[in-house]
């Protein structure tokens, strides 16, 4: 007769230990060298249950791949923390299973909180990278922490600069943690991935970030001097049964919101209700149509305040959903300060207030494996821009793959302000070549752009540049040149150095310029248990006017020491040169005075960053030297604390961070000036889908202080409820004591929004 109690205990024991048995008995295929090992993905007829247990029959009958190569702290051996993975698919999903050794189980995982789109530089995680087009340039990344916080992103520009987590998509995952292993299971809808049907091969890599044991590893070796998401190092994923089905991918995200606004103390609270939607429709499996009507920006993260001691405007990143997917196709033409298209020009005024967007349409993606295209049309109201009616924006972008991982591109950007007596438009045409070799040693770009607008001659209004970088484990050598004509006008782009404000006349003076930017860096890797690498680099950035007379130059000699535990120390000596051809005041000098003439400045800077695997991390720098007619001391400090989790699982939920920038400028008889920029932030995760974020900022330069509190609940995949409260204060003079100032109310708002992802 069966003992019921023993039978139940036996079943429970088997259920708990089953993943351990799988991990100990799975068939593992491991590479024996750095050469490629083809990964096969098989089809299953049964739906895989995503629960993190890996007890589905498919995982017992497929091969798990192991033999990960260490990436950090060294890249010359197999990883110590073992990782194994397997892939399969059915008609709807691509499934992934990962088994990760839990070395030193008594040590807590390095995880800040449960928030989505975490940073892999500060979280334990396992990441799956997919390259469906085998172009070395574009792919997708899906990662989870041991506590099942998700991170998905688009791999752009070959992954050389990492992954853009602004891309969002619906997918599913679960994790389980034991004393010996932690497990991850993923289900990625095939409709969510852009690919070309019938392709027999993709690119694939799996990365394991095991920060608590100070190790990062990859299935396919990636040299440690490159980003571990770099696609040219991906392995080959072979489809046993190529995907022939064309999946319908249609997404409709309607929203309803209300914004309660009080602009001044004592004013009545006004309301701004809005209804609109974003929509996405797959024209092909790799080409999307995006549409938006009356988009709402209540969910946008608050911009981080910046101090500006230059003569030029600052760059703020794009965060709005409509512009995100394939954003690099439009936004990465040109250079950082020669952008023909910058999406924040649409719907956001220079003071970062919203300009209503009436509608937006965008087609973007791949046409086959070798051609990438994008077409966008957006219409906005002309609030505050001097136009009588609306403004229409159009952008066309094309990229054609050449060689193994390079491409040539073309872009056309056009806007027209309608309703005026005379035609008012601006067009920029550009073409460029982007170079990337299969070993990633050579990367470069060359482009030329041309402005077209009323009154401009055909032979004027050009910008061009070249950039080339040679990178090995020991050397990093770079060359860059830039030229921008004062007739070059990209009013839908970001080209700040052409416009120079003349405070003596109150007008903007346009100047063309040349820039030369060489750099050489040497890196040493000592065989030392404490030091990972030591580097020395010499860098110069110099600007010249049209007659090649220098106007501005910056040169530094830098040495950096990186320890095995991720602590780093750097020292830097620099020289700056300015020929101020227009009056300039970095601060408000007495009597409205300005600086002119030639200035040579010398300084010294040292920076320290602590071990980022610890719960409490610190970084800071001290910059001291001459500054125009006086001297300057600048202090930077960043602190973050990963508040330890409570309970048996020690799940971390609260992450606190703060930053301080203090600048002290002494101009002798012209006065002493202090500028402070302070930010405090608290991130609390109720779960992997519910977050509360509070941000307080003080910018003494702009005399602005603000608080932003944002609650987000993702009540179903990609469907959110947002509640955002913001309040601003500014520094105003007291009527009775004009020489003193106080903080005064400068407006508050409460935004409530609900979006549903169909």
C-alpha positions in Angstrom: 0.0 0.0 0.0 1.3 3.4 -1.0 2.3 5.8 1.8 0.6 9.0 0.7 2.9 11.2 2.8 6.1 9.7 1.4 4.7 9.8 -2.1 3.9 13.5 -1.8 7.3 14.3 -0.4 8.9 12.3 -3.2 7.0 14.3 -5.8 7.9 17.6 -4.1 11.5 16.6 -3.8 11.7 15.7 -7.5 10.0 18.9 -8.5 12.5 21.0 -6.5 15.5 19.0 -7.6 14.5 18.5 -11.2 16.3 21.5 -12.6 19.5 20.4 -10.7 19.2 16.9 -12.4 18.7 18.6 -15.8 21.8 20.8 -15.2 23.9 17.8 -14.2 22.8 15.5 -17.1 22.1 17.8 -20.1 24.1 17.0 -23.3 26.5 20.0 -23.6 28.4 20.8 -26.8 31.3 23.1 -26.0 33.8 24.7 -28.3 37.4 23.7 -28.0 38.9 26.8 -29.5 38.0 30.3 -30.6 36.7 29.1 -33.9 33.0 29.3 -34.8 30.7 26.6 -33.5 27.4 26.5 -35.3 24.3 26.6 -33.0 21.3 24.7 -34.3 17.8 25.8 -33.5 15.1 23.0 -33.8 11.4 23.2 -34.1 9.1 21.8 -31.4 5.5 20.8 -31.8 4.6 21.5 -28.2 4.2 24.9 -26.6 7.0 25.6 -24.1 5.7 26.7 -20.7 7.7 29.7 -19.5 8.2 29.1 -15.8 12.0 29.0 -15.3 11.9 25.3 -14.4 13.3 23.9 -17.8 11.1 20.8 -17.3 9.6 20.8 -20.8 10.5 17.8 -22.9 12.2 19.8 -25.6 14.9 20.9 -23.2 15.7 17.2 -22.5 16.0 16.4 -26.2 18.0 19.4 -27.5 21.7 20.2 -27.2 22.8 22.8 -24.7 25.8 24.8 -25.7 28.6 25.7 -23.3 32.3 26.4 -23.2 31.9 30.2 -22.8 35.0 32.4 -23.4 36.0 34.8 -20.7 35.7 38.5 -21.7 36.6 40.1 -18.3 38.9 40.3 -16.5 40.8 38.4 -19.2 39.9 37.2 -22.6 42.4 34.3 -23.0 40.7 31.5 -21.2 37.4 29.7 -20.6 35.0 31.2 -18.1 35.0 30.0 -14.5 31.3 30.5 -14.0 29.7 27.9 -16.3 26.8 28.9 -18.6 24.8 26.7 -20.9 22.0 27.6 -23.3 19.7 26.0 -25.8 17.3 27.4 -28.4 14.1 26.1 -30.1 11.0 27.5 -31.8 7.5 26.7 -32.7 5.2 28.6 -35.1 4.9 31.6 -32.9 7.9 31.9 -30.5 11.6 31.6 -30.4 12.4 30.0 -27.0 15.7 30.2 -25.1 16.8 28.3 -22.0 19.9 29.3 -19.9 21.5 27.5 -17.0 23.9 29.7 -15.0 26.2 28.4 -12.3 25.5 30.2 -9.0 29.0 30.4 -7.7 29.3 31.6 -4.1 25.6 31.4 -3.4 26.0 33.1 0.0 27.0 36.3 -1.8 24.0 38.4 -3.1 23.6 39.0 -6.8 24.7 42.4 -8.1 21.3 43.8 -9.0 20.2 47.4 -8.3 16.5 46.8 -8.4 13.8 45.2 -10.5 13.4 48.0 -13.0 13.1 47.2 -16.7 15.9 48.1 -19.2 18.7 47.7 -16.6 22.3 48.5 -17.3 24.5 45.4 -17.9 27.5 47.3 -16.4 25.9 47.1 -12.9 23.7 44.0 -13.0 24.2 40.2 -13.0 22.4 39.0 -16.1 22.3 36.7 -19.1 21.8 38.3 -22.5 20.8 36.8 -25.9 22.0 38.7 -28.9 20.4 38.0 -32.3 21.6 39.2 -35.8 18.9 38.1 -38.3 20.3 40.0 -41.2 24.0 38.9 -40.9 25.0 42.5 -41.9 27.2 43.1 -38.9 25.3 46.2 -38.1 21.8 45.5 -36.8 20.3 43.1 -34.3 18.3 42.6 -31.2 19.2 42.0 -27.5 17.1 40.3 -24.8 18.4 39.9 -21.2 17.2 39.0 -17.8 18.6 39.3 -14.3 18.3 36.5 -11.8 15.2 38.2 -10.4 13.6 38.3 -13.9 14.0 42.0 -14.6 13.8 42.3 -18.4 16.0 44.3 -20.8 15.4 44.4 -24.5 17.2 46.6 -27.0 18.2 47.3 -30.6 21.8 46.7 -31.5 22.8 49.6 -33.8 26.0 50.4 -35.6 27.2 46.9 -35.1 27.0 47.1 -31.3 30.3 49.1 -31.2 28.7 51.5 -28.8 26.4 49.0 -27.0 22.7 48.5 -27.1 19.8 51.0 -27.3 17.3 50.0 -24.7 14.8 52.6 -25.9 13.4 50.0 -28.2 10.4 48.2 -26.5 8.7 44.9 -27.5 6.5 42.3 -25.9 8.2 39.1 -24.8 8.1 36.8 -21.9 10.6 35.4 -19.4 10.8 33.6 -16.0 13.7 32.8 -13.7 14.4 30.4 -10.9 17.2 30.6 -8.3 18.7 27.6 -6.4 21.9 27.2 -4.4 23.7 25.7 -7.4 22.2 27.4 -10.4 19.9 30.1 -11.6 17.8 29.4 -14.6 16.2 31.7 -17.3 13.6 30.9 -19.8 12.5 33.2 -22.6 9.7 33.3 -25.2 10.2 35.9 -27.9 7.3 36.3 -30.3 8.6 35.8 -33.9 6.3 38.6 -34.9 8.3 40.9 -32.7 11.7 40.2 -34.5 12.5 41.7 -37.8 14.0 39.1 -40.2 13.9 37.9 -43.8 11.8 34.8 -44.3 13.5 31.6 -45.5 16.9 32.7 -44.2 18.8 29.6 -43.1 21.3 31.4 -40.9 21.3 34.2 -38.4 24.0 35.5 -36.1 23.8 34.6 -32.3 25.8 35.2 -29.2 25.0 34.7 -25.5 26.7 36.9 -22.8 26.9 36.1 -19.1 27.4 39.0 -16.7 28.5 37.5 -13.4 29.5 40.6 -11.5 29.3 39.1 -8.0 32.2 36.8 -9.1 33.9 39.6 -11.2 33.5 37.8 -14.5 31.9 38.5 -17.9 31.9 35.8 -20.6 30.5 35.1 -24.1 29.6 32.0 -26.0 31.6 33.3 -29.0 34.7 35.1 -27.9 34.7 38.9 -28.0 38.1 40.6 -27.4 37.9 42.7 -24.3 38.8 45.9 -26.1 35.4 45.8 -27.9 31.9 46.0 -26.6 30.6 42.4 -25.9 27.5 43.1 -28.0 29.6 43.7 -31.1 27.8 41.8 -33.9 30.8 40.9 -36.1 31.9 38.4 -33.5 28.5 36.7 -33.4 28.4 32.9 -34.0 26.2 31.2 -36.6 22.7 30.2 -35.8 21.4 27.5 -38.2 17.7 27.0 -38.6 16.9 23.3 -39.1 13.6 24.5 -40.5 13.8 28.0 -41.9 11.0 30.4 -41.0 8.8 30.6 -44.1 5.7 32.0 -42.5 5.0 35.8 -42.7 3.8 36.8 -39.2 1.2 39.5 -38.8 2.6 42.1 -36.5 0.0 44.8 -35.8 0.1 46.9 -32.7 -2.4 49.6 -31.7 -1.7 51.6 -28.5 -4.5 54.0 -27.8 -4.1 56.3 -24.8 -6.2 58.7 -22.7 -4.6 61.3 -20.5 -5.3 64.5 -18.6 -2.7 67.1 -17.5 -3.6 69.3 -14.6 -1.5 72.5 -14.8 -1.0 75.5 -12.5 1.4 78.0 -14.0 1.6 80.6 -11.2 0.7 80.6 -7.5 -2.9 81.5 -7.0 -3.9 80.6 -10.5 -6.8 78.2 -11.2 -5.8 74.7 -12.2 -6.3 74.2 -15.9 -6.8 70.9 -17.6 -5.4 69.5 -20.9 -7.2 66.3 -21.7 -5.9 64.3 -24.7 -6.9 61.2 -26.6 -4.6 59.7 -29.2 -2.8 56.6 -30.3 0.4 55.1 -31.6 0.2 52.2 -34.1 2.6 49.8 -35.7 1.9 47.6 -38.7 4.4 45.1 -40.3 4.3 45.7 -44.0 6.8 42.8 -44.3 8.5 40.7 -41.7 11.3 43.3 -41.5 9.6 46.5 -42.6 7.3 48.5 -40.3 4.7 51.3 -40.7 4.4 53.5 -37.5 1.7 56.0 -37.1 0.8 58.4 -34.3 -2.1 60.8 -33.8 -2.1 63.4 -31.1 0.9 61.7 -29.2 1.2 62.4 -25.6 4.6 62.9 -23.8 3.4 62.6 -20.2 5.5 59.4 -19.8 8.7 61.0 -20.9 11.5 60.9 -18.4 12.6 64.2 -17.0 15.7 65.6 -18.8 18.7 65.7 -16.6 19.8 69.3 -16.0 23.2 70.4 -17.4 25.7 73.2 -16.7 26.7 75.1 -19.9 29.9 77.1 -19.8 30.3 77.1 -23.6 29.1 79.4 -26.3 26.9 76.6 -27.8 23.7 74.8 -27.1 23.6 71.4 -25.4 22.4 68.0 -26.6 19.5 66.3 -25.0 18.6 62.7 -26.1 15.3 61.6 -27.7 13.0 59.5 -25.4 9.6 59.5 -27.3 8.3 56.1 -28.4 7.3 57.1 -31.9 10.8 58.1 -32.9 12.6 55.1 -31.2 12.6 52.0 -33.4 15.2 52.2 -36.1 16.0 55.7 -34.8 19.7 55.2 -35.7 18.7 55.0 -39.3 17.6 58.6 -39.2 19.6 60.0 -36.3 23.1 58.7 -36.9 23.8 60.4 -40.2 26.6 62.8 -39.8 28.5 63.4 -36.5 27.5 64.2 -33.0 27.6 67.9 -33.7 26.8 67.8 -37.4 23.4 66.0 -37.4 21.2 66.7 -40.5 18.2 65.3 -38.5 17.5 65.6 -34.8 14.0 64.3 -33.9 13.8 66.6 -30.8 13.3 69.5 -33.2 9.9 68.0 -33.9 7.3 68.7 -31.2 9.7 70.1 -28.6 10.5 73.8 -28.4 14.1 74.9 -27.5 12.9 75.4 -23.9 11.7 71.8 -24.0 8.0 72.6 -23.8 5.7 70.5 -26.0 4.5 71.6 -29.4 1.4 69.6 -30.4 2.1 66.9 -33.0 -1.0 66.5 -35.2 0.1 63.3 -36.8 3.1 61.2 -37.7 3.7 58.4 -40.2 6.9 56.4 -40.5 8.1 53.4 -42.6 11.3 51.9 -41.5 13.2 48.7 -41.5 14.9 46.2 -43.8 14.1 45.4 -47.4 15.9 42.1 -47.8 19.2 41.5 -46.1 21.2 44.3 -47.7 18.9 47.4 -47.9 17.6 49.4 -45.0 15.1 52.3 -45.6 13.2 54.8 -43.6 10.5 57.4 -44.6 8.9 59.8 -42.1 6.3 62.5 -42.3 5.2 64.5 -39.3 3.0 67.6 -39.0 3.0 69.9 -36.0 1.3 73.1 -35.0 3.5 76.2 -35.4 3.3 77.4 -31.8 6.0 80.0 -31.1 7.9 79.4 -34.4 6.6 82.4 -36.4 4.6 80.4 -38.9 1.0 81.1 -39.6 -0.1 77.5 -40.0 1.4 74.1 -39.3 4.9 72.8 -40.0 5.4 69.7 -42.1 8.6 67.5 -41.7 9.7 64.8 -44.1 12.7 62.5 -43.9 14.0 59.9 -46.3 16.9 57.6 -45.3 18.5 54.7 -47.1 21.4 52.4 -46.2 22.9 49.7 -48.6 25.2 47.1 -47.2 28.6 46.8 -48.9 31.5 44.5 -48.0 30.9 42.4 -45.0 29.8 44.9 -42.3 29.9 48.3 -44.0 27.2 50.4 -45.7 26.6 53.5 -47.8 23.8 55.8 -47.0 21.7 58.7 -48.3 19.4 61.1 -46.3 17.0 63.9 -47.3 15.5 66.1 -44.6 12.9 68.7 -45.5 10.6 70.9 -43.5 8.2 73.5 -44.7 6.4 76.2 -42.6 3.0 76.7 -44.2 0.7 79.6 -44.4 3.2 82.5 -44.9 3.2 84.9 -47.7 6.6 83.6 -49.0 7.7 80.0 -49.2 9.7 79.0 -46.1 11.5 75.7 -46.3 14.8 74.0 -45.4 16.2 70.9 -47.0 19.4 68.9 -46.3 20.7 66.2 -48.6 23.6 64.0 -47.5 25.4 60.8 -48.4 28.0 58.8 -46.4 30.1 55.7 -46.2 30.3 53.8 -42.9 33.2 51.4 -42.6 33.5 48.4 -40.3 35.8 45.4 -40.9 34.9 41.9 -39.8 37.7 41.9 -37.1 36.4 45.3 -35.9 39.9 46.8 -36.1 39.0 49.5 -38.6 35.9 51.7 -38.2 35.2 54.9 -40.0 32.9 57.3 -41.7 33.0 59.8 -44.6 30.1 62.1 -45.5 29.1 65.2 -47.4 25.9 67.2 -46.8 24.3 70.1 -48.7 21.7 72.6 -47.5 19.0 73.9 -49.8 16.8 76.9 -48.9 15.5 80.1 -50.5 18.2 82.4 -51.6 21.1 80.0 -51.3 23.4 79.4 -54.3 23.8 75.9 -55.6 27.6 75.9 -54.9 27.3 77.0 -51.2 26.0 75.5 -48.0 28.2 72.3 -47.6 29.4 70.2 -44.7 31.7 67.3 -44.9 33.8 65.1 -42.6 35.9 62.0 -42.3 36.6 59.7 -39.3 38.8 56.7 -39.1 39.8 54.6 -36.0 42.2 51.7 -35.8 41.8 49.6 -32.7 43.6 46.6 -31.3 44.2 45.2 -27.9 47.2 47.5 -27.4 46.6 50.5 -29.7 43.7 52.9 -30.4 44.5 55.5 -33.1 41.9 57.9 -34.4 41.7 60.7 -37.0 38.8 63.1 -37.6 38.2 66.1 -39.8 35.1 68.3 -40.0 34.1 71.2 -42.1 30.8 73.2 -41.9 30.0 76.3 -44.0 28.3 79.2 -42.4 25.8 78.9 -45.2 25.0 75.3 -44.1 21.6 75.4 -42.4 20.1 72.2 -40.9 17.3 73.7 -38.9 15.9 70.2 -38.3 19.3 68.9 -37.2 21.9 69.6 -34.5 24.8 71.8 -35.7 25.5 74.1 -32.8 28.9 75.6 -33.6 27.8 77.5 -36.8 25.6 79.9 -34.8 27.6 82.3 -32.5 25.7 84.7 -30.3 27.0 88.3 -30.3 25.8 89.8 -27.0 26.9 93.3 -28.1 24.3 93.3 -30.8 21.9 90.7 -29.6 22.2 88.9 -32.9 23.5 85.5 -34.0 26.6 85.6 -36.3 27.2 82.6 -38.5 30.8 81.4 -39.0 32.1 78.4 -41.0 34.7 76.3 -39.3 37.2 73.4 -39.7 38.0 70.9 -37.1 40.9 68.4 -36.8 40.8 65.7 -34.1 43.7 63.2 -33.8 44.2 60.8 -30.9 46.6 58.0 -30.1 46.3 55.6 -27.1 48.6 52.8 -25.9 47.2 50.1 -23.5 49.3 47.7 -21.4 48.0 44.5 -19.7 50.3 43.5 -16.9 50.3 40.0 -15.6 49.1 41.2 -12.2 46.4 40.0 -9.9 45.4 43.5 -9.0 45.8 45.6 -12.2 43.8 44.8 -15.3 45.3 47.5 -17.7 47.2 50.7 -17.8 46.7 53.2 -20.7 48.3 56.4 -21.9 46.7 58.6 -24.5 47.4 61.9 -26.3 44.3 63.8 -27.7 43.7 67.0 -29.5 40.7 68.8 -30.8 41.3 72.1 -32.7 38.9 74.4 -34.6 39.9 76.8 -37.3 38.2 79.6 -39.3 37.9 79.6 -43.1 41.5 80.9 -43.4 42.9 78.2 -41.2 43.5 80.5 -38.3 43.0 78.6 -35.0 40.0 79.7 -33.0 39.8 77.0 -30.3 42.0 74.1 -29.2 42.0 71.5 -26.5 44.9 69.1 -25.9 45.3 66.5 -23.1 47.7 63.9 -22.0 46.0 61.2 -19.9 46.9 58.1 -18.0 44.3 55.6 -16.7 44.8 52.7 -14.3 42.0 50.0 -14.2 42.1 47.5 -11.4 40.7 43.9 -11.6 37.9 44.7 -9.2 36.7 47.5 -11.6 38.1 50.4 -9.6 39.7 53.0 -11.8 42.0 56.0 -11.4 43.0 58.6 -14.1 45.1 61.7 -14.2 45.0 64.2 -17.0 47.0 67.4 -17.9 45.5 69.7 -20.4 45.9 72.9 -22.4 43.1 75.1 -23.8 43.3 77.9 -26.3 40.5 80.4 -27.2 40.5 83.2 -29.7 37.3 84.9 -28.9 36.2 86.6 -32.1 32.9 87.6 -30.4 32.4 88.8 -26.8 31.7 85.9 -24.4 30.6 85.7 -20.8 30.7 82.2 -19.2 29.1 83.8 -16.1 27.3 87.1 -15.5 30.2 89.5 -15.1 29.6 92.8 -13.2 28.1 95.5 -15.3 27.4 93.0 -18.1 31.1 92.7 -19.0 32.4 90.3 -21.6 35.7 88.5 -22.3 37.5 89.0 -25.6 40.9 88.3 -27.2 43.3 85.3 -26.9 43.4 83.1 -23.9 45.7 80.2 -23.0 44.6 78.0 -20.1 46.4 75.1 -18.4 44.9 72.6 -15.9 45.1 69.3 -14.2 42.3 66.8 -13.5 42.1 63.5 -11.6 39.2 61.1 -11.4 38.5 58.1 -9.2 35.7 55.5 -9.6 35.2 52.8 -6.9 34.3 49.1 -7.4 30.9 49.2 -9.1 30.0 45.7 -7.8 29.7 46.9 -4.2 26.3 48.1 -2.8 27.8 51.6 -2.2 29.7 53.1 -5.2 31.5 56.4 -5.4 33.1 58.3 -8.2 34.5 61.8 -8.4 36.9 64.2 -10.0 38.8 67.3 -9.3 39.7 69.8 -12.0 41.9 72.8 -11.2 43.6 75.3 -13.5 43.6 78.7 -15.1 40.4 79.9 -16.7 40.4 82.9 -19.0 41.4 85.9 -16.8 41.3 83.9 -13.6 41.2 80.3 -12.4 38.7 77.6 -11.9 38.1 74.7 -9.5 35.5 72.1 -10.4 34.4 69.2 -8.2 32.3 66.3 -9.4 30.8 63.6 -7.1 28.5 60.7 -7.8 27.2 58.3 -5.2 24.8 55.4 -5.5 23.6 52.9 -2.9 21.9 49.6 -3.7 19.8 49.2 -0.6 20.1 45.5 0.5 17.0 43.5 -0.1 15.0 42.0 2.7 13.6 38.5 3.1 14.9 35.1 2.3 15.5 35.9 -1.4 17.1 39.3 -0.6 15.5 40.9 -3.5 16.8 44.5 -4.0 14.0 47.0 -4.6 15.4 50.5 -3.7 18.2 52.2 -5.5 19.4 55.7 -4.4 21.7 57.9 -6.3 23.0 61.5 -6.1 25.3 63.7 -8.0 27.0 67.0 -7.3 28.8 69.4 -9.6 30.4 72.4 -7.9 32.3 75.0 -9.9 34.2 77.9 -8.3 35.5 80.6 -10.7 37.7 83.4 -9.5 38.1 86.4 -11.9 40.0 88.5 -9.3 38.7 92.1 -9.4 35.8 90.9 -11.6 34.4 88.7 -8.9 34.1 85.2 -7.6 31.4 82.9 -8.9 30.0 79.6 -7.7 27.8 77.3 -9.7 26.1 74.2 -8.3 24.3 71.4 -10.0 22.7 68.9 -7.7 20.5 65.9 -8.4 19.0 63.2 -6.1 17.1 60.2 -7.4 15.3 57.3 -5.8 14.1 54.3 -7.8 11.8 51.8 -6.0 10.5 48.6 -7.6 7.4 47.1 -6.2 7.8 44.3 -8.7 9.3 43.8 -12.2 6.3 45.7 -13.6 5.6 48.5 -11.1 8.0 51.3 -10.3 8.1 54.6 -8.4 10.8 57.1 -9.3 11.5 60.4 -7.6 14.0 63.0 -9.0 15.0 66.3 -7.4 17.3 68.7 -9.3 18.9 72.1 -8.6 20.6 74.1 -11.3 22.0 77.2 -9.8 23.2 78.4 -13.3 19.7 78.5 -14.7 18.2 79.4 -11.3 15.9 76.4 -11.6 14.8 73.8 -9.1 12.4 71.0 -9.9 10.9 67.8 -8.5 9.6 65.0 -10.7 7.7 62.0 -9.3 6.7 59.2 -11.6 4.6 56.1 -11.0 4.4 53.4 -13.6 2.4 50.2 -13.6 2.8 47.9 -16.5 -0.5 46.1 -15.8 -0.1 43.9 -18.9 2.7 43.5 -21.5 3.6 47.0 -22.9 0.4 48.5 -21.4 1.0 51.1 -18.8 -0.6 53.5 -16.3 1.5 56.6 -15.6 1.0 59.2 -12.9 3.6 62.0 -13.1 3.8 65.0 -10.8 6.2 67.8 -11.5 6.8 71.1 -9.7 9.3 73.9 -10.6 10.8 76.8 -8.7 12.9 79.6 -10.0 15.2 82.2 -8.4 13.6 85.6 -8.3 14.5 88.9 -6.8 12.7 90.2 -3.7 10.9 93.5 -4.2 12.0 94.9 -0.9 15.6 93.7 -1.1 16.6 93.7 -4.8 20.1 92.6 -3.9 18.8 89.2 -2.6 16.9 86.4 -4.2 14.6 83.7 -3.1 13.0 80.6 -4.5 9.6 81.2 -6.0 6.9 79.0 -7.3 7.2 78.5 -11.1 4.4 76.0 -11.9 3.3 72.5 -11.2 1.6 69.8 -13.2 0.0 66.4 -12.6 -0.3 64.1 -15.6 -2.4 60.9 -15.6 -2.2 58.6 -18.6 -3.4 55.1 -19.5 -2.2 53.2 -22.6 -3.3 49.8 -23.8 -1.2 47.7 -26.1 -3.4 45.7 -28.5 
